[in-house]
Amino acid sequence: MEVALITVGDELLSGDTVNTNANWLAAELSDRGVTVARILSVPDDRAAIAEHVREYAAAFDAAIVTGGIGSTPDDVTMEAVADAFDREMVATDLTRESVEQRLAAIRERVPDREFDVDVEAEAAVPEGSRPLVTEAGLAPGCVIEGVYVMPGIPDELKAVFATVADEFAGDRRSRFLYTVEPESNIVPALEEAMERFDVAVGCYPDREADHNRLKLTATDGDALDDAATWLLANVDASETPVRRNWE
C-alpha cells in the first residue's frame, strides 16, 4: 500500500510550527508496512490543496490530509477536498450531533464563556463522504475517494487516525543494523546487498551516538533476513547500537 501525506498550513511553510504530524503519521504508517510515497506541505490555499488532493488520490492507494478543518478564515481544507471531487459541503446527522455534543461539553467545562458557533458550518463535510468523529475535537474529519481528512492539532489527529488505523496495511518490513565503519568503507557491501537480495538499504550517520544506522527494507521477509545475515558477515556491524572506542 502506497500513501501520500498532505499537511496544510501557512504556519508550516513559514517555520512558525514544526511539522510533527507528518513525522508521526509516517512512522505509524511505516510500522504498519505501508510505503509513504510523498510528504507535501501546502499553504492555506483552497485551489492548491484541491489540485494536490486530486493528483495524489489518483496516484496512490490513499492520501491523508491534515490541518485546516476548523472554522477560522484560514481553515479551507475541507472545502478544498470537496472542490477536488466536485462535491457540495453538507452537515450530516452524525456530524451535527457530534459538534453539538462537543459544544455542550465545552460549555459545561467553561460556563462563563459564550461560544458563537455555526453548527451547520462546523459540521459540514463533502457530500457522500464518510465522517470521522471523535471526542477529541470539534470539527469532524472524513474519508472520500481514498482521501482521509484529519485535524492538524496533534492530539486530535491521533484520535481520528486511531479510528481508521486498521485501514492502512502493507507488506514492507524493516530491520536495523549498526556499524562504526565509515560510510565510504561500506558502500560496496551495501550496493552488493541491494543487488543480491532485492532490498533497499539506507545508511544514516548518527554523530551523537557515534555510529551509522543501516536500515534494510523489503517486502519479502526471507530476503530481508538473508540480506541482514549477509551484511553482518561482510561488514563490521551489529544488531544492537555500538560506539567507536577512541581509547
N, C-alpha and C positions, 0 to 999 in steps of 0.2 A: 504494500500500500504506500503510495506517494502522496504527501500532504504539503501544501503551501501555507505559510503563515503571513497574514497581513496585519500589521499593527498600525493603528490610526492615531494621529495626534500631532499638532504643530509642536507641542512640548517635547516630543521625542526627537524631532529634527533640529530643534534649537539647542538641545542638550539640557533643557530645564528638568527633564525627567529621564532617569535611567530605564532602558527598555528591559526590565526584568521579566516581563510577561513572555517575550519571545524566548528568552533563555529557559524559563520554566517549562513552557509548552514543548520546546524542542527536546528537553531532557525527558519529559513524561512520554512523549511520542516515541522517542528512541528506545526507551525502556520497554515499550510495547512492540518493538520490532518494526516500527513504522519508519520509512525514509522521509525525512524532512528535506524536500527538494528546493524550497525557496523560503527566504525570510525577507519581507519587504516592509519598510516603514513609509507611510504616505501621509501627507498633510490632511487637515480637516477640509478637504475639497471634495464636494459631492461627485463631480464629474470624474475626478481622478480615481476615487475609490471605486465607483461603478465600473470604470474601464478595467481596472486590475481584477476586480471580482469576476467579471465576465471572462477575462483571459485565463485566470487560474482555475475557475470552475470547469472550463473546457479542457485544460491541460493536465489536471491532476485528479486523483481519486476523490480528494476533498480539499477544502480550504477552510482555514479558521481565521476569522476576522475579529480583532479585539479593539475596544476603545470607541468612544464617541456615540454611545447609545442612550444617553440620558436626555434631559430636557433643556439644557443650556444651548445658547445660539450656535456654539461650535460643535454640538453633537448632531452630526449629519450622517453617521454611518448607516443606520437602519434605513433611512430614506434612500441612500445611495445603493444599498443592496436591492431594495425594491426597484430602483431605476434599472439596475443591471438585468433584471428579469421581467421588466415591463409589468410590474405589479403595483396595485394600489396599496396604501397603508390602511390597515383596519385593526380595530380592537376586537379581541375575541372574549367570550365569556371567561375563559381561563385567565387570560392576561389581565382583564379588567378586575376580576376577583382578587388576583394576586396583588395588584397595585393597591387596591382598596384595603386589603388586609395589612400590607406593609405600612401604609399610611396610618392606619389605626394603631399599629404597634408603635410607630414613631411618635404619634400624638400622645400616646399613653406614657411614653418614656420622657417626652419633653412637653408637659402640659401647658407651659406658659408661653409657647410659641405658636404663631399662626403659620399654617402651611397652605399656600395658594397653589395647588397642583391641578393641572388639567388632566384628569384621569384618563379620558379618551385618548389624548395625545400621548401620554406616558405609556399607555398600554398598547399602542399601535405597533403592529408588525406587518411585514409584507403579506399580502393576501395569499392564502394557500400554504403558508409556511407552518412548521411545527414549533410552537412556542416552547421556550426553555425558561422555567421559572424556579426560583429558589427563595428561601427566606433571607438570603444574604444581601440582596439588593432590591431596589425599587423597580428599575426598568427591566423588562424581560429580554432574554435573548431569543434566538430562533434558529431553525435549520431550514434551508431552502435550496433545492438543486445541488446538494452536496456541499453547500456553504454553511458553516456554523458561525453564527454571530454571537459574540460574547462581550461582557463588560470589560472595561480597561482597568478598573480597580482590582488589584491583585487578589484580595480575599474573595471578591465576588466572582472573578474569573475562575478561581479554583473550585468554587462551589458549583458553578454552572458546568465546568468541564467534567466534574465528578458524575454528573447526571448522564453524560454521553460517552464516558471514557471507554466503555466496552465496545463502542462502535469503531474504535481505532485499533487495528491489529495488523501485524506484518510478520515476515519471517526473517528479518535481518537480525543477526546476533553479533555480539562483540566480545572480545577478550582483550585484556591489557597485560602488557609485559613492561618491564622496567630495565633500563640499561644505563651504565655510566660511560659507555663508549661515545666518543664524539660523533655527531651526525655524519660527518664526512666519511668516517670509517665504516659505517654500516649501510651506506647507500646500496652497494652491490647486493648485499644479502637481502635487503628489503625488496629490491626490484626482482630478485630471483624468487622470493617467496610469493610475490604477487603473480608472477608468470606461472609458477609451478602449481599453485593451489587455487587460483582464481579468487583471491581475496583482496580487499582494499587494506592498505597499511598506511597509517598516519603516524608521523613522528612529532612529538610535542615537547620541546625543551621546557623544563621546569627549573629555572635558575635558583629559586628559593630552596627547593628540595634537592637541588644539585644532581638531577638525573634527567634522562629522557624517557618520556612515557610513549610506548608504542601501542596504538590501538588497531587491532585486527578486526575487520568486519566482513561478514559473508552471509549468504542465505543458506548455505549448505553447512550444517553443523560439523560433519566429518571433515570437510575441507578446512574449516576454521580450526579444529583441533589439530589436524595434521600440520597446518601452517605454523601454529604455535609451537608444536613439538619440534619442528624443523628449525625454527628460529632459535629456540632455546639451545639446540645442539650446535648452531653455527654462529651465534652471537653471544657475547658475554652479557646475558640477560637473565632476569629472574621474574617470577610471577608475583613477587612482593616488592614494594619500593626499596631501593637501595641508595646509598650515598657514596660519593667518592671518599676515599680515605687519603687525606692530604698529609698525614703524619709520616 
